[in-house]
Amino acid sequence: MADKNYRIASITDDEATEIKKAEAEVKKITGKDFVLIAWEKD
């Protein structure tokens, strides 16, 4: 990323579970298998 104010997010197990749920919901809606990648602002 060009903006250096972001880094790969540090997430909890609960947050990872919610991301997986979001991926499943997106797949249900679109029929495509997307992978969400978490970045967070410094």
N, C-alpha and C positions, 0 to 999 in steps of 0.2 A: 504494500500500500504506500502511496506517495506521502500521505499524511503520517508523520511519525508519532502522533498522539494516540495511536491505537495499538493494542497488543492482543494476543490470543487470550480469551477470557479464561479465568480460573473459575470453574463451576462446581457446584456440589452435586452429589448423587441425585438429589431431588430435582435440581435444575436440569441435569442430563435426562432424567426421566421425562420431564415436561418437553424438552426439545424433541425427544423420540416420538412423543405423542403428536407434536406439531408436524413432524415429518410424515407420520401415518395419516394425519388429516389432509395434508397437502396431496399425498398420493391418492387418497380416496376421491378428492375433488378433481385432480388433474389426470390421474392415471399414470403419472410419471413418478419415478423414484428420485426425489431430491435429497441432498444431504445439506443440513444447515450447519454452518460454521459460525461459532461465537467469537466475536471480537468485542473488546470493551475499551472505552476511552480511559486514558490515564488520568 
